[in-house]
Amino acid sequence: MADDLTRTLRQAYLKLVVSPDYLAEAIKRGLDIGQPNTGEELAQFVAGKLTSFPPQTIAEYRRFVEHQ
């Protein structure tokens, strides 16, 4: 179920960022729309960044967000 939801959300995002209405509004607001990244690309980027943090930093973050 989670995989289906993830796939659906990723597809919806990619459809949104290429839609003429979205592009027109982004340009009107002066946003740098650039090239959209796929969910897979973003997941790889985040995973790569997370593995570069020292284990003690990850442990400290977990303690903070888990209120331990």
ZAFIBA-526131 format. One record per residue: z, y, x of N, C-alpha, C, O in turn; residue in one letter. Coordinates in steps of 0.1 Angstrom, whole numbers, padded with zeros to 4 digits, always signed. Each point is the difference from the previous one (the first is absolute). Layout:
ZYXZYXZYXZYXA
...
# end
This chain:
+0000-0012+0008+0000+0012-0008+0000+0013+0009-0008+0009-0003M
+0017-0009+0013+0000+0012+0008-0013+0002+0008-0005+0011+0001A
-0002-0022+0003-0013+0001+0007-0010+0006-0010-0008+0008+0004D
+0008-0012-0017-0009+0005-0009+0002+0015-0003-0009+0008-0001D
+0022-0004+0000+0003+0014-0002-0004+0008+0012-0006+0011-0001L
+0009-0016+0013-0004+0007+0012-0016+0002+0001-0005+0011+0003T
-0002-0021-0006-0014+0000+0000-0006+0010-0011-0009+0008+0003R
+0015-0008-0014-0004+0009-0011+0003+0015+0004-0008+0008-0002T
+0020-0006+0008+0003+0014+0004-0009+0005+0011-0004+0012+0000L
+0001-0021+0009-0009+0004+0011-0014+0003-0005-0006+0010+0004R
+0001-0018-0013-0013+0003-0006+0000+0013-0008-0010+0007+0001Q
+0020-0005-0008+0001+0013-0008+0000+0012+0009-0006+0010-0003A
+0014-0011+0014+0001+0011+0009-0014+0003+0006-0004+0012+0001Y
-0003-0023+0003-0013+0003+0006-0010+0005-0010-0009+0009+0004L
+0010-0013-0016-0009+0006-0011+0004+0015-0002-0009+0008-0002K
+0021-0005+0002+0005+0014-0002-0006+0009+0011-0005+0010-0003L
+0007-0014+0016-0003+0010+0011-0015+0002+0002-0004+0009+0007V
-0004-0017-0014-0015+0003+0000-0005+0006-0013-0012+0002-0001V
+0021+0000-0008-0005+0005-0013-0004+0015+0001+0007+0007+0007S
-0017-0003-0014-0004+0014+0001+0011+0010-0004+0001+0010+0006P
+0006-0014-0016+0011+0009-0005+0011+0002+0011+0004+0011+0002D
+0000-0022+0004+0010+0001+0010-0005+0008+0012+0007+0009+0005Y
-0019-0012-0001-0006+0008+0012-0001+0015-0003+0003+0008+0008L
-0008-0005-0020-0001+0014-0004+0014+0007+0000+0001+0011+0005A
+0009-0018-0010+0013+0006-0001+0006+0002+0014+0007+0010+0003E
-0009-0020+0005+0005+0000+0014-0006+0012+0008+0007+0007+0007A
-0020-0006-0009-0007+0011+0007+0005+0014-0005+0002+0009+0007I
-0001-0008-0020+0005+0012-0007+0014+0004+0006+0003+0012+0002K
+0005-0022+0000+0014+0003+0005+0000+0001+0016+0011+0003+0005R
-0022-0005+0001-0001+0002+0015+0006-0012+0007+0004+0001+0012G
-0004-0013-0018+0006-0012+0007-0011-0006+0009-0012+0000-0003L
+0017-0005+0014-0009-0007+0009+0000-0015-0005+0009-0007+0002D
-0020+0004-0008-0001-0013-0007-0004-0011+0010+0004-0012-0002I
-0011+0015+0013-0003-0009+0010-0006-0013-0005-0007-0001-0011G
+0009-0010+0018-0005-0013-0004+0012-0009-0005+0010-0001+0007Q
-0010-0004-0019+0011-0008-0005+0002-0013+0008-0010-0006+0004P
+0022+0002-0002+0004-0012+0006+0002-0011-0010+0005+0003-0011N
-0009-0015+0014+0003-0011-0010+0014-0004+0002+0007+0003+0009T
-0002-0010-0019+0014-0005+0000+0002-0009+0012+0011+0000+0006G
-0021-0008-0003+0002-0009+0011+0001+0008+0013+0008-0004+0009E
-0016+0015-0007+0001+0008+0012+0014+0006+0001+0006+0001+0011E
-0001+0005-0022+0013+0006+0000+0011-0010+0003+0009+0003+0008L
-0010-0015-0014+0010-0011+0003+0000-0003+0015+0011-0002+0006A
-0023+0000+0000-0001-0003+0014+0006+0011+0008+0007-0002+0010Q
-0009+0015-0013+0005+0011+0007+0015+0000+0000+0007+0001+0010F
-0001-0002-0022+0014+0000-0002+0007-0012+0008+0009+0002+0007V
-0015-0014-0009+0005-0011+0007+0000+0002+0015+0009-0004+0007A
-0020+0009-0002-0001+0003+0015+0010+0010+0004+0006-0002+0011G
-0003+0012-0019+0010+0010+0004+0014-0005-0001+0008+0002+0009K
-0005-0010-0019+0013-0006-0001+0004-0009+0011+0011-0001+0005L
-0021-0007+0000+0003-0009+0011+0002+0007+0013+0005-0006+0009T
-0009+0019-0008+0002+0007+0012+0014+0006+0001+0004+0005+0011S
+0004-0005-0022+0013+0006+0001+0010-0010+0006-0002-0012-0002F
+0011+0017+0010+0010-0009+0006+0009-0006-0011+0002+0006-0011P
+0001-0019+0012+0008-0007-0010+0013+0007-0004+0003+0000-0012P
+0003+0007+0021+0013+0007-0004-0004+0012-0010+0009+0003-0008Q
-0020+0003+0010-0004+0011-0009-0003-0006-0014+0005+0006-0010T
-0011-0017+0009-0002-0007-0013+0013-0004-0006+0002+0002-0012I
+0007-0007+0019+0013-0004-0005+0008+0012-0005+0006-0001-0011A
-0007+0012+0018+0007+0012-0004-0006+0006-0013+0007+0004-0009E
-0020-0005+0008-0007+0005-0012+0004-0009-0012+0003+0005-0011Y
-0003-0018+0013+0004-0009-0011+0014+0002-0005+0003+0000-0012R
+0006+0003+0022+0014+0002-0004+0001+0013-0009+0007+0001-0010R
-0015+0009+0014-0001+0013-0008-0005-0002-0014+0006+0004-0009F
-0018-0011+0008-0006-0001-0013+0007-0011-0009-0001+0001-0012V
+0008-0010+0018+0007-0010-0008+0015+0004-0002+0007-0008-0005E
-0004+0020+0010+0014+0005-0002+0011-0009+0005+0010-0002-0006H
-0012-0003+0018+0010-0009+0006+0008+0008+0010+0009-0006+0006Q
# end
